Amino acid sequence: MKTRIFITAATLWMLTASSLFAQATGITGKFYIWPNWTHSKTGGASTVNETFTKIINDTVTFGTNDNQMNALCVYSGSLTNNETFEMSLLTATNSFGDAVAFDRVNFLCFKSTGGSVKWAESGMSFSSVVLGSDEDEVNIKDGGVALFYAPDSTGYSVGAYSIIKIKNTTAIPDGLYRAGNLAIDDGIATAFQTTNESWYSISDAFYTDAATSNIVFSSNDTVNIAASAANLFGIWQVQVDAAGAITTRAPSTNQVYTSSALALAALPAVDAANVSLGYVIVSCPTSTAWVANSSNLTGLATFTDAAASAEPSVAYKLYIGGTKIQ
């Protein structure tokens, strides 16, 4: 008999073992799933309660017969963005560093914490044995479990379909995840550059943008075009889109802010489907007009990178119990 159980409450299962991998490998103990709840309904002065017994309450011993296993492996780690973890049941490793080649699986459990993952499709996927197709997938919500249990002596046969892949499917908030280090271009004083690779997300997709030189302003905006006798300031938002195009936005075509603080307060938001890389403030000398893409930035421009967020990470655990190839 094969049983599939999907559990979205992380506390509904427990595996206990009184002896795990002694000098001679052994597995003994109890495996049970118990929704230890009380379901009640009150009507007037009376209350009716419903309680639940253990769904599974099996004694597990070492061997290859029913309710027996002779191999147990546990994998854990964390996945960022759309990162995946992949392993083969034919080249598994247990917690003690021993190589394990499974020929059947009796117990398979996926656990996710901090976000959602899925048992993802892959070539020669073990999901074709358990789910019926290597294109079928199982989504495991944050804090949830997907569990498969087949206590009989045949279990889920491994064979050639041995691959298990776990993929982080948690939505990635729009934002910058690694700053590009905005600066004046090394060779062109009227342009600027990024010296690091930028990492960012837009609409739940993750992108990287290589360090880029000779970035120009999107328009020939000005500061103090009238060349008034005052030290005036201008500001530009520096943004990037999914295609890696870096553009700028100014609050107006000619800026005359009397301090950098006032300029910063006027910093425009990014355009739709863009992420901020940072901003640049230009301090225009007294009685001087400054024109983007024509006037030098050297000694006048101050670049500030946008704050980079930590990459979202999801923790996973994968439990595999069964019998190994002797």
N, C-alpha and C positions, 0 to 999 in steps of 0.2 A: 504494500500500500504506500502511495506517495502522497504527501500532504503539502499544500502550498499555503502559507500564512503570511499575510501582509499586515504589519502592525505599525500604527502611527503614533502610539504612545510608547516612549522609550523604556518604560518600566515594566512592560508586560512579559518579559522573558528573563530567565536566569539559567545559567549553566554552572553547575558546581561539580568539582572533581576532588575527591579525597586523595587521589594519587595521580599526578601528572608527570610523565617522563622521569621516572626514577632512573637508576643506572641501566636497568633494562626497561625499555619504554613501556609504560602502562597507562591506561585510561579507565578509570572507574568513577562512579558517582551517579548523580541524578540529573536528569534534564526535565525541567517542567516549565510550562507557561500557565500563568494563573492570573486572570483578571479579578483581583481581590477587591471587588466592589460590592456595595449594597445599593440596589435599585429599589426605591420605595415610592409608595403612593398613599397619601393621607386623605381620608374621607370622613369628616365629622370627628368622632372620638377614636376611630380605628385607623391603624396604619398597616399596610401590607408590604412586606419586604421580599425582595428577590435577591438571592446571592448566587455565586457562581463557583463551581468546582474547577479544579485544574483541567485545562483543555488537554494538556499533555503532562504525563507524570511517569516518565520512563526511567528505569534503571539502565545505565549504560556500563558495559564492561568491555574488556579488551578482547579483540578477536575479529572474525570476519562473518559471523552469523547475524541473525536478527538482533537488533538493539546492541550491536557491537561495532566498535571502530578500533583501528590500530594506528591512525595518523590524525594529527590535529595541527593546523597552522593558523596563525593570527597575523594579519598585516594591519598596520596603522600608519597614518601620515596626514599631510595637509596638501590641499590643491588650491592654487590661485587661478583667477580668470577662468579660461576654458581648459585648464590643464587636466591631463588624464593620468591615471595609474593603470598599468597593465601587467598581468602575470599569467603564467601558464601552469595549469594543474599538473603538468608532466615534469615541471622543473621548479617545484615549490620548495620552500625552506621553512622549517619550523622555528619556534622561538629559541631553540638551543643550537641553531646553525646546521642542523641535519638536513640533507637533501631528501625531498619527498616527491615521489612520482605517484599521483593518485590513479587508481583504476576505477574507483567509484567514490561518489560523494553522498553522504547521508545527512549532513548538516551544513547549510550554507546561509550566512547571515551578513547583511550589509547594514552599517550604522552610520548616520550622518549627524554632525554637530556644527552649528555655526552657519548653516546654509543648506542648500539642496544639492544632491548628487544624483546620478543615475547609473544603473548597470547598463552600459552603453553597448551598442552593436559593434561588432568587429568581425573580421574574417576568422573563420573556424571558432566562433564564439560558443562557449559552454551554454549560452542561453538557448541554443538550438535544441539541446537535450532537455533542459528544464522547462522552457517556455514553448518549444515547438518550432522556433525559427530564430536564426542568428540575427534577424532584423528586428526582433522584438526587444523592447527596452523596459526597464522598471525604474520609475522615479521614486526617490527616497527623500522625503521632506525633512526640513531642519528638525533635529531631535527624533527623527523617526527611524524605523527599522523595516527592512524587507527580509523575511526569513523563509527558508525552504527546508523541509524536514522529511526524510524518507527512511524510516527505521528498519526496513526489511533488508535482507541480505543482498539484494540486487541494487538498491539505491538508485542513484543517477550515474549511469555508466559514462566514463570520461572518453576514452577512445581518442580519435583525432581532434574532436571538438573540445579543446581544452582551455581556450583563452577567456579570461575574465578581465574586463576593462571598466573602470570607474571614472566618470567624468564630472567635474564641477559644473553645475548648471545654474548656480546662483546668479541673479541679475547683477550686473556691474554698474554702479552709479556713474553717470557722466562726470568726468573730471580728469585732472592731471595726476598721474601716478609716478612720474619721474620728470623732474624739471630739465629743460634743455640748456640752461645757463645762457641767457640772453646777454649779448655784448656787442660793442662796436665791431664791425668787420675788420679783420686783420689787414686787409689790403685796400679796402675802399672806404674812405672816411665818411661818405654820405650814406652808407648802408650799414646793416647790422647782421648778426649771425647767431646761431646756436652752436655751442661747442660740445654738447652732449646729445645722445639719443634721447628723444622725448617719448614717454609712454603715456597714453591717455585712452579714455573710453568715451564713445558716443553711441547712444541708442543700443546699449547692451552689447556692443562689439568693442574689442580691444585692439588698439593700434600702436605701432611704433613709428617714429619719424626720425630718420638719421640726422646727425649734425649737419646743418645747412649754412652755407655762406652766401654773401651778397643778397640778403633779403632787403627789399625796398619797401617804402611806404606805399599803401594802396592808392593814395591821392597826393597831389602836391600841396598839401595843407601848409599853412603858414603860422608863424608866431610874430606878432607886432609888425604886420605888413606896413603900417604907417611909419615905422621907425621912430616911435615916440621916445622921449627922453626918460625911459623907465626900464628896469630889469623885469621882464615879463616871462611867463611860463606857458608851456603847452604840454599836453599829455596824449598818449595813444595806447589803446588796447591792442595787444598782440595776440592773435588767435589762430587756431589751426582747425581744419576740417578733416573729415574721414579720408579724403584723398591725400592728405599731407600738405595741402596748400596753406601757407602762412600769410595772413593778411592783417591789416591794421584798421582801427576805427578811432576817429577823433570826435570830440564833442561838438566841434564846429570847424568850418574851413579856415577861419582865422581866430587864433586864441590869444587872449590878453590877460591871463590870470596874474595877479600881483604876488602870488606866493605859490610854492610847490604844494602846500597843503590845500589851497583852493583848487589847484589843478587836479589833485588826487580826488577831491570830493566830486569832481565832474567826470571821473573816469566812466566811459560808457560801458554798458554790458556787452557781452559777446553776441554775435549774430546767432540765429537758430542753427542747430547742427554744427556748432563750433565749441571749442574748449579754449579757455584762456591759457596762454603760455606765460603771461606776465604783462608788464607795461613799461613804457619809456617816458620819462619827463625830460623836456628840453628847457634849459634856462637860457633865454635869449638876452645877450648883453644890451646895455642901455643904448638907445638910438640906433638899433640894428634890427633889420628885418631878417627873419630866418625862414627858409623855404625847404620843405621836405624834398629829398632826393637831389637837391642842388647844394644846400649849405652843409658844411661839415658838422659831424656829431662830436668830434674830438673835443674834450674839455667842457662840453655843454650838455651831454646826454647822460642820464642816470637810468640804468636798466634794473628792473626788479622782477624776479621770477615769481610766478603764481605759486602758492603753497601746494605742495604735492601731498596727496593722500596716501595712506598705506594701502597696499593691494589687498582686496578682500580675500579671505582665506577660509576654506571649509575643511574641517577635520573628518576623516573617515576611518572606519574600522571594517575589516573583512575577516570573518571567521569561517574556516573550512574544516570539516571533520569527515572522515571516511576511512577507506582502506587503501593501502599503497601496494604498488607492484612489488612483489617479493624478489 
